[in-house]
Amino acid sequence: MLRIDAAVLHIFDTNTNEAVLSQTLLDHKEQYMIEYIDKMMTKIMYTAQQKVGKLPDRSPAKEILVGMNQAENFLHGTQKLTNRFFNFTKLNPDIKPADLLWTGFWLDEAYFIGMFKLNHNESYTHYVEYDQDNLKNDLIINRAILPSPTQAIDEGFLYCIDTEEYFLIEKKHLIEEYGERINYLSEIFLDIQTNPSMKESVNIIKKAIAKTAKKFGEDDYQDLAEVKQILHDTIHETQAIDNQAIAEVMYGDNFSRKQAYFEETKEQGLADETPYMPELVGNNMQRQKFKFENGIELSIPLDLFNNPEVVEIKNNPDGTLSVEIKNIEKIKNMF
């Protein structure tokens, strides 16, 4: 259960290219405020794009964050961190202008500090003014519209005071000083190295499996189907992605294939083992999906794909493949 303790909004003024720091807190007891913060928190805490880890003592943000659960430190802490954030982002035009919403809250029995980057968006609105003695209704562009509760946000983090864990979502941007796109929120603002998110880890494994199959002259569809099942089962059983275990199940005693696979995953920065919550497994991980060269697409629940009484993929003498769907009693058109 979410219980908000404090909240404040700091603004970035694009006209002056400077921060406008609030000197008072928001009324966090308003129902719309509770709902908005709850939605923002959910977008970080419950997404496959989330990165998780322990915030090291060397992070320049940690010294400030650890004291922000004290009422007298919260506002001042957010001001210091916001200045640090905007002083960097304003020098890099690829980073979209935004306001920062900070909050301190209890989630169940743990206390969190949250920072949500609310990107500015353009939208039209009306404006009433007087032209001499005549009332004039005008149409104007507001360039500082914040995300609605249902809209996604690209960047933000939660820090748990009790466990020292961070939960982070971020996006790469072109940083002028480095001349390349990097994850500035983790690498510069928090000054940490993160493990890939679940979504990134799955994509790394998928690409490594496909490249390994190609390297040994085989089609990748069967290996990709098998590793999808392994990933689904492993995350639900162990709450983690264990790369060593995946390689063991996939390749067994075949050292050369296992080595090729490890080379690919290591190059992409996949950790040996990374914890993930099963709740983050999306619907796309619940089904095997195939697309054939003739345009036919097939979607099969994981628990049915490996049942030969339901689905069978056959190699034909002419080198083509056949897919047989068995024991169907009724067909429904999904038009």
C-alpha positions as CSV (number, residue, x, y, z in Angstrom):
1,M,0.0,0.0,0.0
2,L,1.3,3.4,-1.0
3,R,1.4,6.2,1.7
4,I,2.8,9.5,0.5
5,D,4.9,11.4,3.1
6,A,6.0,14.4,1.0
7,A,6.1,15.7,-2.6
8,V,7.5,18.6,-4.5
9,L,7.7,19.8,-8.1
10,H,10.7,21.6,-9.5
11,I,10.4,23.3,-12.9
12,F,12.8,23.8,-15.8
13,D,12.1,27.1,-17.5
14,T,12.9,26.8,-21.2
15,N,12.8,30.5,-21.7
16,T,15.7,31.2,-19.2
17,N,17.2,27.7,-19.5
18,E,17.3,27.6,-15.7
19,A,15.6,25.7,-12.8
20,V,12.8,27.2,-10.9
21,L,13.0,25.5,-7.5
22,S,9.9,25.3,-5.3
23,Q,10.3,26.5,-1.8
24,T,7.2,24.7,-0.5
25,L,5.9,21.2,-0.8
26,L,2.9,20.0,-2.7
27,D,-0.4,19.1,-1.0
28,H,0.2,15.4,-1.2
29,K,-3.1,14.6,0.5
30,E,-5.2,15.7,-2.5
31,Q,-6.7,12.6,-4.2
32,Y,-5.5,13.6,-7.7
33,M,-2.0,14.0,-6.4
34,I,-2.1,10.5,-4.7
35,E,-3.4,8.9,-7.9
36,Y,-0.8,10.7,-10.1
37,I,2.2,9.7,-7.9
38,D,0.9,6.2,-7.6
39,K,0.7,5.9,-11.4
40,M,4.3,7.3,-11.8
41,M,5.6,4.9,-9.1
42,T,4.0,2.0,-10.9
43,K,5.6,2.9,-14.2
44,I,9.0,2.3,-12.6
45,M,8.4,-0.4,-10.1
46,Y,6.4,-2.7,-12.3
47,T,7.9,-2.7,-15.8
48,A,10.3,-5.0,-17.7
49,Q,12.4,-2.0,-18.5
50,Q,13.3,-1.6,-14.9
51,K,17.0,-1.8,-13.8
52,V,17.6,-2.9,-10.2
53,G,20.7,-2.8,-7.9
54,K,22.2,-1.5,-4.8
55,L,23.3,2.2,-4.8
56,P,27.0,2.2,-3.9
57,D,28.4,4.6,-1.4
58,R,30.5,6.3,-4.0
59,S,27.4,7.6,-5.8
60,P,27.3,11.4,-5.3
61,A,23.5,11.2,-5.0
62,K,23.4,8.7,-2.2
63,E,24.8,11.0,0.5
64,I,21.8,13.3,-0.1
65,L,19.2,10.6,-0.6
66,V,19.8,8.7,2.6
67,G,18.8,11.7,4.7
68,M,15.7,12.7,2.7
69,N,13.4,10.5,4.8
70,Q,13.7,13.2,7.4
71,A,11.2,16.0,6.9
72,E,13.7,18.8,7.5
73,N,16.0,17.4,4.8
74,F,13.5,16.4,2.0
75,L,12.9,19.8,0.4
76,H,16.6,20.9,0.6
77,G,17.7,17.5,-0.7
78,T,15.5,17.6,-3.8
79,Q,16.7,21.2,-4.5
80,K,20.4,20.1,-4.5
81,L,19.7,17.0,-6.6
82,T,17.5,19.0,-9.1
83,N,20.2,21.6,-9.5
84,R,22.7,18.8,-10.2
85,F,20.3,17.3,-12.8
86,F,19.4,20.5,-14.6
87,N,23.0,21.9,-14.7
88,F,23.9,18.8,-16.7
89,T,20.8,18.3,-18.9
90,K,20.6,22.0,-20.0
91,L,24.0,21.6,-21.8
92,N,22.6,18.6,-23.8
93,P,19.8,19.6,-26.2
94,D,19.1,15.9,-27.0
95,I,17.6,15.5,-23.5
96,K,14.0,16.7,-23.6
97,P,13.2,19.6,-21.3
98,A,11.2,18.4,-18.2
99,D,10.1,19.1,-14.7
100,L,11.1,16.9,-11.8
101,L,8.5,15.5,-9.4
102,W,10.1,14.3,-6.2
103,T,8.3,12.3,-3.5
104,G,8.9,10.4,-0.3
105,F,6.6,7.6,0.4
106,W,6.0,4.3,2.2
107,L,5.3,1.2,0.1
108,D,4.2,-1.5,2.5
109,E,6.8,-1.2,5.2
110,A,9.7,0.3,3.1
111,Y,10.5,4.0,2.7
112,F,11.3,5.3,-0.8
113,I,12.5,8.5,-2.4
114,G,11.2,8.8,-5.9
115,M,12.2,11.1,-8.8
116,F,10.1,11.2,-11.9
117,K,11.2,13.1,-15.0
118,L,8.1,14.7,-16.5
119,N,8.9,15.6,-20.1
120,H,7.4,18.8,-21.5
121,N,5.0,18.2,-24.4
122,E,3.3,20.6,-26.8
123,S,-0.5,21.0,-26.8
124,Y,-3.0,23.5,-28.0
125,T,-5.2,25.4,-25.6
126,H,-7.4,28.6,-25.6
127,Y,-6.4,31.9,-24.1
128,V,-8.6,34.8,-23.3
129,E,-7.3,38.3,-23.5
130,Y,-8.4,41.9,-24.2
131,D,-7.5,43.7,-27.4
132,Q,-8.1,47.3,-26.4
133,D,-11.7,47.1,-25.3
134,N,-12.6,44.0,-27.1
135,L,-12.5,40.5,-25.6
136,K,-10.4,38.1,-27.8
137,N,-10.4,34.3,-27.6
138,D,-7.0,33.0,-28.9
139,L,-5.6,29.7,-29.8
140,I,-2.1,29.2,-28.4
141,I,0.5,26.4,-28.0
142,N,1.5,25.4,-24.5
143,R,5.0,23.9,-24.6
144,A,5.1,22.7,-21.0
145,I,2.3,20.1,-20.8
146,L,3.2,17.3,-18.4
147,P,2.4,13.6,-18.9
148,S,-1.1,12.4,-17.9
149,P,-1.3,9.6,-15.4
150,T,-1.8,7.1,-18.2
151,Q,1.1,8.2,-20.3
152,A,4.5,6.5,-20.1
153,I,7.6,8.2,-18.7
154,D,11.1,7.6,-20.1
155,E,13.2,8.3,-17.0
156,G,13.0,8.2,-13.3
157,F,14.1,6.2,-10.2
158,L,13.1,5.0,-6.8
159,Y,15.5,4.6,-4.0
160,C,14.7,2.4,-0.9
161,I,16.2,3.9,2.2
162,D,16.0,0.6,4.1
163,T,17.6,-1.7,1.6
164,E,19.7,0.8,-0.3
165,E,18.2,-0.6,-3.6
166,Y,17.4,1.5,-6.6
167,F,14.8,0.9,-9.2
168,L,15.5,2.7,-12.4
169,I,14.1,3.3,-15.9
170,E,16.1,5.4,-18.4
171,K,16.8,6.2,-22.0
172,K,20.0,6.9,-23.9
173,H,20.7,10.4,-25.1
174,L,23.4,12.1,-27.1
175,I,25.8,13.7,-24.7
176,E,27.7,16.6,-26.2
177,E,30.9,16.1,-24.1
178,Y,31.2,12.4,-25.1
179,G,29.9,12.6,-28.7
180,E,27.8,9.5,-28.2
181,R,24.5,8.3,-26.8
182,I,24.7,7.1,-23.2
183,N,22.4,6.3,-20.2
184,Y,23.2,9.6,-18.5
185,L,20.8,9.1,-15.6
186,S,22.7,6.1,-14.3
187,E,26.2,6.7,-15.7
188,I,26.5,10.5,-14.9
189,F,23.7,11.6,-12.5
190,L,23.9,8.6,-10.2
191,D,27.4,7.6,-11.3
192,I,26.7,3.9,-11.3
193,Q,27.0,0.9,-13.7
194,T,23.7,-1.0,-14.0
195,N,22.8,-4.5,-15.1
196,P,20.5,-4.7,-18.1
197,S,16.8,-4.6,-17.5
198,M,14.7,-7.7,-18.0
199,K,13.7,-6.5,-21.4
200,E,17.3,-5.8,-22.4
201,S,18.5,-9.2,-21.0
202,V,15.9,-11.1,-22.9
203,N,16.8,-9.3,-26.1
204,I,20.5,-10.0,-25.5
205,I,19.8,-13.7,-25.0
206,K,17.5,-13.9,-28.0
207,K,20.2,-12.4,-30.3
208,A,22.9,-14.6,-28.8
209,I,20.9,-17.8,-29.4
210,A,20.1,-16.7,-33.0
211,K,23.7,-15.9,-33.7
212,T,25.0,-19.2,-32.2
213,A,22.5,-21.2,-34.3
214,K,23.6,-19.3,-37.4
215,K,27.2,-19.8,-36.6
216,F,26.7,-23.6,-36.7
217,G,24.6,-23.5,-39.8
218,E,21.2,-24.2,-38.2
219,D,17.8,-22.5,-38.3
220,D,17.2,-20.5,-35.1
221,Y,13.4,-21.0,-34.7
222,Q,13.7,-24.2,-32.6
223,D,16.4,-22.8,-30.3
224,L,14.5,-19.5,-29.8
225,A,11.3,-21.4,-28.9
226,E,13.3,-23.5,-26.4
227,V,15.0,-20.6,-24.7
228,K,11.8,-18.7,-24.4
229,Q,10.3,-21.6,-22.4
230,I,13.5,-21.8,-20.3
231,L,13.4,-18.0,-19.6
232,H,9.7,-18.2,-18.6
233,D,10.2,-21.1,-16.2
234,T,13.5,-19.8,-14.7
235,I,12.1,-16.4,-13.9
236,H,9.0,-17.8,-12.2
237,E,11.0,-20.5,-10.3
238,T,14.1,-18.6,-9.2
239,Q,13.1,-14.9,-9.6
240,A,16.2,-14.4,-11.7
241,I,17.8,-14.9,-15.1
242,D,20.7,-17.3,-14.7
243,N,22.9,-17.2,-17.9
244,Q,25.0,-20.2,-16.9
245,A,21.9,-22.3,-16.3
246,I,20.4,-21.3,-19.6
247,A,23.5,-22.3,-21.5
248,E,23.6,-25.6,-19.6
249,V,20.1,-26.5,-20.5
250,M,20.4,-25.3,-24.1
251,Y,23.8,-26.8,-25.0
252,G,24.6,-29.4,-22.4
253,D,28.1,-30.8,-23.1
254,N,28.5,-29.1,-26.4
255,F,31.4,-26.9,-25.4
256,S,31.9,-25.1,-28.7
257,R,28.3,-23.9,-28.9
258,K,28.2,-22.9,-25.2
259,Q,31.4,-20.9,-25.7
260,A,30.0,-19.1,-28.8
261,Y,26.9,-18.3,-26.8
262,F,28.8,-16.9,-23.8
263,E,31.0,-14.8,-26.1
264,E,27.9,-13.1,-27.5
265,T,26.2,-12.5,-24.2
266,K,29.4,-11.2,-22.6
267,E,30.0,-8.7,-25.4
268,Q,26.5,-7.3,-24.8
269,G,27.1,-6.9,-21.1
270,L,24.7,-9.6,-19.8
271,A,25.4,-10.5,-16.1
272,D,25.8,-14.1,-15.0
273,E,22.7,-13.8,-12.8
274,T,20.3,-11.0,-12.4
275,P,17.2,-11.0,-10.1
276,Y,13.9,-10.1,-11.7
277,M,10.3,-10.2,-10.4
278,P,8.0,-12.7,-12.2
279,E,5.3,-10.1,-12.3
280,L,7.4,-8.2,-14.9
281,V,7.1,-11.1,-17.4
282,G,4.9,-9.7,-20.2
283,N,2.2,-11.4,-22.2
284,N,4.6,-11.9,-25.1
285,M,6.6,-14.3,-23.0
286,Q,3.5,-16.5,-22.5
287,R,3.3,-17.6,-26.1
288,Q,5.4,-18.9,-28.9
289,K,5.0,-16.8,-32.0
290,F,6.0,-17.7,-35.6
291,K,5.9,-15.9,-38.9
292,F,6.3,-18.0,-42.1
293,E,7.7,-16.7,-45.4
294,N,4.3,-17.1,-47.0
295,G,2.8,-14.5,-44.5
296,I,1.1,-17.0,-42.2
297,E,1.5,-16.1,-38.5
298,L,1.0,-18.6,-35.6
299,S,0.7,-17.9,-31.9
300,I,0.8,-20.9,-29.5
301,P,0.6,-20.9,-25.7
302,L,3.8,-22.0,-24.1
303,D,2.3,-24.9,-22.2
304,L,0.9,-26.4,-25.5
305,F,3.9,-25.8,-27.8
306,N,5.9,-28.8,-26.5
307,N,3.0,-31.2,-26.5
308,P,3.3,-33.4,-29.6
309,E,-0.4,-34.2,-29.2
310,V,-1.2,-30.6,-30.0
311,V,1.6,-29.2,-32.2
312,E,4.2,-30.9,-34.4
313,I,6.8,-29.4,-36.7
314,K,8.1,-31.8,-39.3
315,N,11.1,-31.7,-41.7
316,N,10.0,-32.6,-45.2
317,P,12.2,-34.6,-47.7
318,D,12.4,-31.6,-50.0
319,G,13.9,-29.4,-47.2
320,T,10.7,-27.5,-46.4
321,L,8.9,-27.6,-43.0
322,S,5.3,-28.5,-42.1
323,V,3.4,-27.5,-39.0
324,E,0.6,-29.7,-37.9
325,I,-2.0,-28.5,-35.4
326,K,-3.8,-31.6,-33.9
327,N,-6.9,-32.5,-32.1
328,I,-8.8,-29.3,-32.8
329,E,-12.5,-29.5,-32.0
330,K,-13.6,-26.0,-32.7
331,I,-12.2,-22.9,-34.6
332,K,-13.1,-19.3,-33.7
333,N,-12.4,-16.5,-36.1
334,M,-10.8,-13.5,-34.1
335,F,-12.1,-10.9,-36.6
